[in-house]
């Protein structure tokens, strides 16, 4: 028979109390552990790479304008900065106030230290005019960004394949409903335009010249991503010149433009638009004679090009109606412009503002 003395009883009591304290301490340590570094998840990006990203992605930096616009349009509160500032007056102030951090596009060379100092949860690598598609440059970008996950997004400049990157970004950020609303709008206007223009015989297609630069003597021929909407909307790009890689804008002569004699001129530069109809050099061009010279609209972003990202979705119906007003007489362009800005740009435009944009 075991006899427990008073002294032993006290000792056992103290040991039990210590055990309880140790368990409580361990439990507290476990709870604190859930507040330590954010959990991660593994995804497959659009270049087929396996990437570990935070479970909750709150801050995103993008290397080029097409991917920046994609993130802004899907989830504006996640965007950490712009590659270049959007046009004033069309973006809510809280987003206009985001820093301009540059990037890798056109003649611009981004600064890795700037991107790293922003401490984004991820960096999105998309199309760059210098390196081409994301899969070409993403490995280098990841190496330079260090521990910040780099996610590749493809087809951000292909006007017939925007659904893929929109849906991918919506899934990545848990914004599927917003992404599907954008896709529904895009696929609706794309189908309407492409189905109608498909029946236009080649010899009846409108000849189009895309006038760029302060004198209108720079352009992009068929095959350039910068002039893609001309072909997509049933036009015949009259420019017979070489494609200038990257930023495009091949220089041409006035004699070449006169020889091409376009039916329609689409103008990028507002200064040139203000003078072209009275410039003696342009008076013999059919488009000038018939009043078919059009300034490409630019609200938050250009509708037609520069950059050739999903900002061009609204440019699909605009370009189609400019080229073939009779074929698209029933298209309510004002309603489409309103819906586009509400869905993609997160801003409401008045009827008067829309009319001003469409009739500069």
ABEGO torsion letter per residue (X at the ends): XBBBBAAAAAAAAAAAAAAAAAAAAAAAAAAAAAABBBBBBBBBBAAGBBBBBBABBABBBBABAAAAAAAAAABAAABABBABBBBBGABBAAAAABBBAEEBBEABBBBAAAAAAAGBABBBBBBBAAAEBAAAAAAAAAAAAEABBBBBBBGAABAAAAAAAAAAAAAAAGAAAAAAAAAAAAAAAAAAAAAAAAABBAAABBBBBBBBEAAGABBBBBGBAAAAAAAAAGBBBABBBBBBBEAEGBBBBAAAAAAAGBABBBBABAAAAAAAAABAAAAABAAAAAGBBBBBBBBABBAABOBBBAAAAAAAAAAAAAABAAAAAABBAAAAAAAAAAAAAGBBBBAAAAAAAABX
